[in-house]
Amino acid sequence: MNEPAAGSAGAVAERIIQLEAELESSGTATLGGDALAVQRAALHAWVDTVVAVVASPGVGRVTLIHANGQRSGIGSAQLPFLLSKPAAFE
């Protein structure tokens, strides 16, 4: 296998797969083309089931609450800040 460029999506995906393998869990990476379009469509449909969002910037986590009552957590350094209103000092 060719080594992906450092910081590229391929490098990040490969590192995640390696870390999951250490936990005896397998993963797959989809990096482009029609397969990525299918994955993105599935993600959009999944996000469309969200009825509430809890953004927790202090812990780097977003919790999605779906129409069926299930919760999904997303750990991210950026997403909670993107979803939070800026502080207002009056």
C-alpha positions, 0 to 999 in steps of 0.5 A: 500500500502507498503511504498517504501524505501526512495530514491527508484524509487517507493518513488520518483514516489509516491511523484511525483504522490502526487504532481500532485494530489495537482494540480488536475492532475493525474499520473501513475508510471511504475516501472518494468517488461514488462510494463516498457519495453513498456514505455522505447521502446516508449521513445526511439522511441520518442527520435529518432524523435529529430533533435536538442537539446538545453542544458541549464545547467544554468537553468537545462533544455534541450529542444528537437526539433522534426522533426515535429517542436514541442519542448519538455522540460526536467527539470533536474539537471544532463542532461544539464551537460551530454550533454554539452561540458566541458569548454576549456581554451586556 
